[in-house]
Amino acid sequence: MQEGVVIKSTGSWYEVRNDKGETVLCRLRGKIRLDGLRTTNPVAVGDKVMYEKENNKDTCVINKILPRYNVIVRKSVNLSKASHIIASNIDQAILVATIAQPRTSTGFIDRFLVTAEAYHIPTIIVFNKCDLYDDEQKAAAEELISTFKNIGYHSFMISAKTGFQCDELKEIMKDKVSLFSGHSGVGKSALINRLDPNLNVRVGEISDVHEKGKHTTTFCQMFPLAFGGYIIDSPGIKEFGLYDMEKDTLAQRFPEMRNLMHECKFSNCTHLHEPHCAIKKAVEENIIADWRYNDYCHMMED
């Protein structure tokens, strides 16, 4: 058997790259169970696998998935109790957002960040299409960026069209495995092409009716970068549902809340209705952004 990394998943077939740089087409042999995790895709891009060639065929079969050191998962849109693995074994996530055309909600951003925190995955938040922002939108982006920076997230504005601050992102991504994620229409594909024109990823359009993005990336795929490292391009996400997240640990996934939780009067404080809650006090004193707290409340309700 040989070892390789899954670089593309189409649902039933997988492209696997081995140590020699060769790419082989593989399928799964039987059903593979992964630590009891109910998932719509048992094999994800980024997985390290063991495979062998099929007799008298040009294709191979995956016999074993090696242990993952992290994953980014979300709730499946089809099966409420199942997860969908976006990618595995990544060094960092690049969350591409926009203030306009179409606007990315803070709820979407915070759900992604909470999931990344659960698996200890560093996340960089970039607000694309800043060349389209008017003064009000630019001020809104700067306010969000300031909040995220104060929490500890690297965040900045960027433009795939003009190349503004793309060199900064390239430096962050150099020699690392980076997942690119975000809503459809935020400009992920255009940004990838700006970072590495050799990749020539297909770029979609924005629907004029609802200013929603059209899916251009159908399958998750990993590409080598000319300046070093790898990028995993994932399909645009309409909604990011939390999977397997416990209510009593949710606040720990918010760094600014995690730092103050020990000051709450009750050790099992939910930070929703209890008296003498350090989190609620911090919100009242503008130490914690009210929209971040509101997103936390909505996640608790869900």
Buried (B, 14 or more C-beta within 10 A) or exposed (E): EBEBBBBBBEEEEBBBBBEEEEEBBBBBBEEEEBEEBEBEBBBBBBBBBBBEBEEEEEEBBBBEBEEBEBBBBBBBEEEEEBBBBBBBBBBBBBBBBBBBBBBBBBBBBBBBBBBBBBBEBBBBBBBBBBEBBEEEBBEBBBEBBEBBEEBEBBBBBBBBBEEBBBEBBBEBBEEBBBBBBBBBBBBBBBBBBBBBEEBEBEBBEBEEEEEBBEEBBEBBBBBBBEEEBBBBBBBBBEEBBBBEBEEEEBBBBBEBBEBBBEEBEEEEBBBBEBEEBBBBBBBEEEBBBEBBBBBBEEBEEE
